Amino acid sequence: MNRFEGGGNREAKIKYLGADFQILMPGSHVVCAVTGKIIPIDELRYWSVARQEAYVDAEASLEAEKRAGTLPVQPRG
């Protein structure tokens, strides 16, 4: 996407695929499903295809997997 395609300072609508994503509606960013932090499109590296969610970093992605029940929750000690 380039500056002439629009998008401005709004949230993009994205279809998350296995190794890539498809921009359905241009925007400058998406929002992390776990932290609520804004993720610029060019910094988007973590997402869930199954839940169609974006994550700000690997830690947020791991937390989302735990919440979804796809990973065991380890007791803190």
N, C-alpha and C positions, 0 to 999 in steps of 0.2 A: 504494500500500500504506500502511496506517496502523498504528499501534502495536497495534491489537487483532487484526490479521491474523497475528500471530506473526512468526517470522523470527529474533527474538532476535539473537544475535551469532554467526550461522553463515553459511556460504557459500550464496548463492542459486544455483539451477539456472535457467539462462536460455536461451531460444532467440533467437538474434540474427537479426534481420530487416533488410531493406534500409535503412529509415529509423527503425526503432524496435526494440524487443525485447519479448519476452513472458516473463514470470516463470512458470516451470513449478513451482518449489518456492520458497516465500518464504525470504528470508534478508536479512541486512543488507549483504552485500558480495559481490563476486566477486574473483578473483585474476588479476592481469596475467600473461598467458602468457609474456611476455618477461622481466619483472623479478621476478616473484613478489610484487610489492607488492599490498596490499589496496586495493581500489577500492570505496568506499561506493556503493551502488546509485544514490543521487541525484547522484553525480559521474561516473557512467559515460557517456562520450562517444565512445569509440573501440572498435571491434570489427571482426572479420572474419566476414562471413556464410558465406563458403566454408569457413573453418576452425573456425567457431563458437568463437572466442577473444575475450577481452576484453583491452584494453590501457590502461595507466595514462595515456598521453599520446600525442601525435602522433609523437614520436620512437620510442617503443616500437612503435607501429603500423608505422612505416617500417622498422624493424629486422625485424619479423616478415615484411613483404613481401619484403625482401631475402633472408631465410633461406628463404622459400618459393620463391624463384627467380622471382618475378613482377616484380621490378625489377632492373635491372643493378647490380652491385656496383661502385662507383667505387674505383679504387685510391687509397690515401692517399699523399700526397706532400709 
